[in-house]
Amino acid sequence: MPHVPVGGTLLGAAGMSENNIVSLDAWRDFNDAAPQADPFDIEPDPQQIAVFLDVVFGYCEGWAPLRGFVDKGQGIDGRPHNAWIEIDDSLLEKAVSFASWAAREGAAFYVVPGTVAETGRAKAADVLQMQTVLVDLDAGDIVAKLDHLIRHLGEPTLLVESGGRTPDGLDKLHVWWRLSEPAEGEDIALLCRLRGDIAVKVGGDTHFRSAHQPIRLAGSVYHKGGFKRLVNIRRHSPRVEVHLRDFAELVDTMPPLAGVGSEPGPSNDKPSITEILTTPVREGGEDDWTRFQGASAAIGHYVRLAHEGRMSRDEAWEAICQYNAAQLRPSWPLERLASEAQRLWRLHEERHGPALERLSTPPMSALPAFTLGALLDDTSPMPDDIIAPRVLTPGGMLVLGGAPKVGKSDFLISLLVHMAAGVPFLGFAPSQPLRIFYLQAEIQYHYLRERLQAIRIDPALLAVARDNLVATPKVRMLLDAGGVALAVAAVRAHYGHGAPDILCIDPIRNLFDGGPDGGGENDNTAMLFFLQERVEALRDAVAPDAGLILCHHTRKITKKQLAEDPFMALSGAGSLRSFYSSGIIMHRPDEDRPERMLHFELRNGPGIEPMIIDKADGRWVSIDRSSERLVRKALGDKLDAERVRKHDVILGVLLDEALEGRLYTINQFAEAFENRGGLGGKDTIRDRLNVLATKGFVKFVRDGTPYGLGPSRSRFGFLCVEGMAAPAEEEAVDPETGEVLPASVAVLPTHYKSPQTGALLEVENPHVWVYPEGEQS
C-alpha cells in the first residue's frame, strides 16, 4: 500500500511537521470478519471519484492537496487530516482510500482543485496548475441560476450535487467547466477572477476568487447536520472542454441574473480616458460604449490616482460620484457604484501592492506624549460614557460574543432600541438618546421588523427611538474597501452632517475581510487588518468618537474552561481580545433551561459581576442569581428532595421511638439507625441531625429522669422534637368508655442549639416550640 506525505493543514496549523508520514493503511479496518451490509449506510463511489479526478486533474502535474475534517452537526469532534497525493497512476487508489477513511470518521473530503509543486504547501501562491472553472450555487433559486449559466456559458462538463440543500429543499450544486489545457502563471489569476465574476453575476459563493479555496470531492460522503448523502454527480459531459480566453469573453458578456447578481468587472475594450470622462453615455448601448464600460473605466482611473497618492480616497470617491451624475444617463445607483469601486480597488491592490495613501491633513510633528506630572495635574471631568457603567466609552469597542442561536441578535436589538430611546436596559444606561447605525448581515427585512415590533417598551419612549436607530436588512457583502464606502454612504444618507453615537456590526463572520492575503478569522494578521483597516476606517470616516459594537460567534469549549475564562470562547484570532475595550459573553449555563448568563470584561472600568437574564413577556429581565438554581438543576432537585425525605424520616423515627420509651443522643441515634430507613451511614445521619438542630427542628433534653432515664453524659443531651411524648408509669382510664389506655407524658426540651454560634442554650419556655427566623415547622 502506498504512503502519503502529510504536512501542515491546508487552511491552518496542523500541529505536525512536514516530515510526518501517515500510511493510508492506517485508515483501513483491521477487523477481518466478513462485513455485514447496512442497507441505510452510504459508501464512497469510486466511479464518481474517478470521473471527478479526471475532470479536475486529468491534464495537471504535481501534487493534489486533500483535506478531511469532521462535518458539523454530528455531535462528534475531530482534528483535520491533510494529505498531498501525487498526480500519477495511483491517484485514484489513494483518493478512494482517503474517501473511505473520511466516510467512516464522519469527515468531509475536500480538495483544492489545483496542483502544487511539493507537499506541505497549499496557499494561493503555491498553486501551479488549474484546469477547471467552477461556481458553487449554495443559496436562492438554484434552478434559475443554473439555467442562466447554461444559457450564457454553455453546458458544463460536470454538475455535482454537493450534499447540502437550501431552505426550499433544492440541492446545492457545484458547476464545473473543464479547460482544454491547464492554466499556469498569470492565467491562474484570470481563471480565479472568472470564478469570482461568475459567482457575483449569479449570486454564487465568491470565496472561489482564491486559488486555494477547497471544495467537496464528488463521490465522497456528506455528513453535515447528521444527514448522510453522497456528493453525487448529476450530469457528466466528457466532451465539453473550453478555452480559457474564449470562456473569459463569455463570462464578461454574460449579464447579471436579474434581482440577484451584479456586474463584477470592466470590459477589455475601452476608449480613451479623456473621452470617457467627457462623453455622456446612455443605457441600451446606443453610444460607442456602454454605461458599464464607461463607469468601469472612470472608476479605474480614479482608483489608480488614489492608489498612487495623487488624490485621497475621499477625493477619488467624490470624483467617481460626479462622473456618475454628469455622464451616465440615467445614473447608476449609489450601491452599484460603490460595489464596482470596491472591486476595482481590491484588484488594483492585488496587482500593484498596498496603496500610497495621501494624507488629507499635514502629519503631526510628533506622537502625543504626556509627562506623569501633566497626567496627575489634569483634573478635568471624565468624558461621559456612551453606555454606562464603562460598557461602551467614546472611541471604544464592545464585542458581544455567543454561540449561534443563543439569542445574541435578539438581545442586541433590544439593547439598541433602549439606547436609542435613552432609557436603561438591564442596568446599562445611555448618556442620552443615542443615534445608532446597525449594519447587520443575518436577519432578513421581514423578520427584522417582526423582532423590532415585538419589543415591549413604552410607546412614548419608542417615539424617541424611531429616527435614532437605523438598521439594514441582511446585507450580502464584505466589509472591504467598497463595503466601507457603501456603509459610509448609507450613514451619511440617514444622518446627514450629524454623526452617529454607535456603529454596530452583526456579525463579524459574515462581513469579514482579511485583506490582500485573504486570511480568515483565525489569522491574527487578518483580524487586525479587518479591525484597523475596515472597522476603524468606517468609524473614522463618519464619527471618530463613536462607540463600536461588534457581534461575534463563540467556539465550543468545555464548561470548566468557560467557568475559568469565558472570553476564551470567542471565535478566531486572539488579537480581537487584545483590541476591544469591553466584552460580553452570552451563554446558557444549562442547555435545558431558557436562562442566559452574561460575563463582562472591561478595560476602562471596574469589573461587573456576571448577570443571569431571561426573556419574560417579550422583555429581557435580570434574575437574582441567589434565587435560582441554573446548573444541573435536575440533580439539585433530586438532592433537595432526598434531604427533605431524610428530615421527615428522622423526625418520625424519634417520635415513634419516644412512645416506646427510648430517647437517643446524637451519636446513639446515628449508630442505632445506620443504613436503616434509607438514612445512610452514621456520619451522614450525624450531619443531618446537626443541620436539623441548627434549624430548630431538633432540640435537647439534658435530664432524662422524668422519662425513666438518667442524666445524659452527652454534651447536648437526648434528642427532642416537637410533639414528642414518652410512656408514663401509671395507666389512664377513658372516662366515657372505661377503656384502660397507656398513659404518656410530654417530652419537653430544656436546651437548644444556637443557629449563630452553635452553643447550647437554655429554652426559655419549653411549652412553646420556637424556630429560628426564616425556618418553618
C-alpha positions, 0 to 999 in steps of 0.5 A: 500500500502506498504512503502519503506525505502529510504536512501542515493543514491546508487552511491552518496549523496542523500541529505536525511537521512536514516530515510526518508520514501517515500510511493510508493503511492506517485508515483501513479496518483491521477487523477481518470478519466478513462485513455485514451490509447496512442497507441505510449506510452510504459508501464512497463511489469510486466511479464518481471519484474517478470521473471527478479526478479526471475532470479536475486533474486529468491534464495537471502535474504535481501534487493534489492537496486533500483535506478531511475534517469532521462535518458539523452537526454530528455531535462528534469532534475531530482534528483535520487530516491533510494529505498531498497525493501525487498526480500519477497512476495511483491517484485514484487508489489513494483518493478512494482510500482517503474517501473511505477513511473520511466516510467512516470518521464522519469527515468531509473530503475536500480538495483544492482543485489545483496542483502544487509543486511539493507537499506541505504547501497549499496557499494561493501562491503555491498553486501551479496548475488549474484546469477547471472553472467552477461556481458553487450555487449554495443559496436562492433559486438554484434552478434559475441560476443554473439555467442562466449559466447554461444559457450564457456559458454553455453546458458544463462538463460536470454538475455535482450535487454537493450534499447540502440543500437550501431552505426550499429543499433544492440541492446545492450544486457545484458547476464545473467547466473543464479547460482544454489545457491547464492554466499556469502563471498569470492565467491562474489569476484570470481563471480565479477572477472568472470564478469570482465574476461568475459567482457575483453575476449569479449570486454564487459563493465568491470565496472561489476568487482564491486559488486555494479555496477547497471544495467537496470531492464528488463521490465522497460522503456528506455528513453535515447536520447528521444527514448522510448523502453522497456528493453525487454527480448529476450530469457528466459531459466528457466532451465539453472542454473550453478555452480559457480566453474564449470562456473569459469573453463569455463570462464578461458578456454574460449579464447579471441574473436579474434581482440577484447578481451584479456586474463584477468587472470592466470590459477589455475594450475601452476608449480613451480616458479623456473621452470617457470622462467627457462623453455622456453615455446612455443605457441600451448601448446606443453610444460607442460604449456602454454605461458599464464600460464607461463607469468601469473605466472612470472608476479605474482611473480614479482608483489608480490616482488614489492608489498612487497618492495623487488624490485621497480616497475621499477625493477619488470617491467624490470624483467617481460620484460626479462622473456618475451624475454628469455622464451616465444617463440615467445614473447608476445607483449609489450601491452599484457604484460603490460595489464596482469601486470596491472591486476595482480597488481590491484588484488594483491592490492585488496587482500593484501592492498596498496603496500610497495613501495621501494624507488629507491633513499635514502629519503631526510633528510628533506622537502625543506624549504626556509627562506623569506630572501633566497626567496627575495635574489634569483634573478635568471631568471624565468624558461621559460614557456612551453606555454606562457603567464603562460598557461602551466609552467614546472611541471604544469597542464592545464585542458581544460574543455567543454561540449561534442561536443563543439569542445574541441578535435578539438581545442586541436589538433590544439593547439598541432600541433602549439606547436609542430611546435613552432609557436603561436596559438591564442596568446599562444606561445611555448618556442620552438618546443615542443615534445608532447605525446597525449594519447587520448581515443575518436577519432578513427585512421581514423578520427584522421588523417582526423582532423590532415590533415585538419589543415591549417598551413604552410607546412614548419612549419608542417615539424617541427611538424611531429616527435614532436607530437605523438598521439594514436588512441582511446585507450580502457583502464584505466589509472591504474597501467598497463595503466601507464606502457603501456603509459610509454612504448609507450613514451619511444618507440617514444622518446627514452632517450629524454623526452617529453615537454607535456603529454596530456590526452583526456579525463579524463572520459574515462581513469579514475581510482579511485583506490582500492575503485573504486570511480568515478569522483565525489569522491574527494578521487578518483580524487586525487588518479587518479591525484597523483597516475596515472597522476603524476606517468606517468609524473614522470616516463618519464619527471618530468618537463613536462607540463600536459594537461588534457581534461575534460567534463563540467556539465550543469549549468545555464548561470548566474552561468557560467557568475559568475564562469565558472570553476564551470562547470567542471565535478566531484570532486572539488579537480581537481580545487584545483590541476591544475595550469591553466584552460580553459573553452570552451563554446558557449555563444549562442547555435545558433551561431558557436562562442566559448568563452574561460575563463582562470584561472591561478595560476602562472600568471596574469589573461587573459581576456576571448577570443571569437574564431571561426573556419574560413577556417579550422583555429581557429581565435580570434574575437574582442569581441567589434565587435560582438554581441554573446548573444541573438543576435536575440533580439539585432537585433530586438532592433537595428532595432526598434531604427533605425525605431524610428530615421527615424520616428522622423526625418520625423515627424519634417520635415513634421511638419516644412512645416506646420509651427510648430517647437517643443522643446524637451519636446513639441515634446515628449508630442505632439507625445506620443504613436503616430507613434509607438514612445512610451511614452514621456520619451522614445521619450525624450531619443531618441531625446537626443541620436539623438542630441548627434549624430548630427542628431538633432540640435537647433534653439534658435530664432524662429522669422524668422519662425513666432515664438518667442524666445524659453524659452527652454534651447536648443531651437526648434528642427532642422534637416537637410533639414528642411524648414518652410512656408514663408509669401509671395507666389512664382510664377513658372516662366515657368508655372505661377503656384502660389506655397507656398513659404518656407524658410530654417530652419537653426540651430544656436546651437548644442549639444556637443557629449563630454560634452553635452553643447550647442554650437554655429554652426559655419556655419549653411549652412553646416550640420556637424556630429560628427566623426564616425556618418553618415547622 
